[in-house]
Amino acid sequence: MNDKAIEVTDTDHSVAKKNKIVQSKNQAPAEAGGSSPEAKPRRVPRPRRGATSRKKPATDGTNISMPPEAGGLAEPSDDAIRLRAYFISERRRRFALPGDAESDWLEAKRQLLFEGGRR
């Protein structure tokens, strides 16, 4: 049947179990060099810097012109409104909110005008 021999091991000897080292959250990990955790300086968080001031325009008399559409509120394109209205309608349907295609179009146009004015 089965020609393999089973080897019997000596079970009288026990293997020493490794002890788990448990550290508290406030205790720094032990260094391999044998230094104590108190010898290692702690890092103190620095306060965040405030916003930097904007660069002042040059006063050498040069004038940089901007394109006319950059100065005023640009009307969003119909394609941009259509795409935004699509996503608004999908969200409305997913959450079963009231509304129709016209309200989605108007909401999309309002959002795009608001975002264009902020930038």
C-alpha positions in Angstrom: 0.0 0.0 0.0 1.9 3.0 1.3 5.7 2.5 1.3 6.5 5.7 3.0 7.9 5.5 6.5 6.7 7.8 9.2 9.5 9.5 11.2 8.8 9.9 14.9 10.3 12.9 16.5 11.1 13.3 20.2 8.3 15.3 21.8 9.8 15.5 25.3 11.9 18.6 24.5 10.1 21.9 24.4 11.1 24.9 22.4 11.5 28.2 24.3 8.7 30.7 23.4 9.7 34.2 22.4 8.3 36.9 24.6 6.5 39.7 22.9 7.8 43.2 23.7 4.9 45.5 24.6 5.4 49.3 24.4 3.1 52.0 25.5 2.0 54.6 22.9 4.0 57.3 24.7 7.2 55.3 24.8 9.7 55.7 22.0 11.0 52.4 20.4 14.2 51.1 21.8 17.3 51.8 19.7 19.7 49.0 18.7 22.6 51.1 20.1 21.4 50.8 23.6 20.4 54.4 24.1 17.4 55.2 26.3 14.2 56.6 24.9 14.7 59.7 27.1 17.9 60.6 25.2 16.1 61.0 21.9 14.7 64.6 21.5 11.0 64.8 20.6 9.8 66.7 17.6 7.7 69.7 18.3 5.2 70.6 15.6 5.8 74.0 14.0 3.0 76.5 13.7 1.7 76.8 10.1 2.7 79.8 8.1 0.0 82.2 7.1 -0.9 83.0 3.5 1.8 84.8 1.6 1.0 88.2 0.2 0.5 88.6 -3.5 3.2 90.0 -5.7 2.7 93.7 -6.4 2.4 94.7 -10.0 5.4 96.3 -11.7 5.3 100.1 -11.5 7.5 100.7 -14.6 4.6 102.0 -16.6 4.1 98.8 -18.8 0.5 97.8 -19.3 -0.5 94.2 -19.9 -3.8 93.8 -21.8 -6.2 91.0 -21.2 -8.5 89.4 -23.7 -12.1 90.8 -23.4 -13.6 87.4 -22.3 -11.2 87.2 -19.4 -12.3 90.5 -17.8 -16.1 90.0 -17.5 -18.3 87.0 -16.8 -18.1 84.7 -19.7 -21.3 82.9 -20.7 -20.8 79.1 -20.4 -21.1 77.2 -23.7 -24.2 75.2 -24.4 -22.1 72.0 -24.4 -20.8 72.8 -20.9 -24.3 73.5 -19.6 -25.6 70.3 -21.3 -23.0 68.1 -19.7 -23.5 69.7 -16.2 -27.3 69.3 -16.6 -26.9 65.6 -17.5 -25.0 65.0 -14.2 -27.5 67.0 -12.2 -30.4 64.9 -13.8 -28.5 61.7 -13.0 -28.1 62.7 -9.4 -31.7 63.8 -9.2 -32.9 60.4 -10.5 -30.6 58.4 -8.2 -31.9 60.2 -5.1 -35.5 60.5 -6.4 -35.5 64.3 -6.1 -38.2 66.3 -7.8 -37.4 68.3 -10.9 -37.4 68.2 -14.7 -35.0 68.9 -17.6 -35.6 72.6 -17.6 -34.8 73.0 -13.9 -31.6 70.9 -14.5 -30.5 73.2 -17.3 -31.1 76.3 -15.2 -29.3 74.8 -12.2 -26.3 73.8 -14.5 -26.1 77.3 -15.9 -26.3 78.9 -12.5 -23.5 76.6 -11.2 -21.2 77.3 -14.2 -21.7 81.1 -13.9 -20.9 80.9 -10.2 -17.8 78.9 -10.8 -16.7 81.2 -13.6 -17.1 84.3 -11.4 -15.0 82.8 -8.6 -11.9 82.1 -10.6 
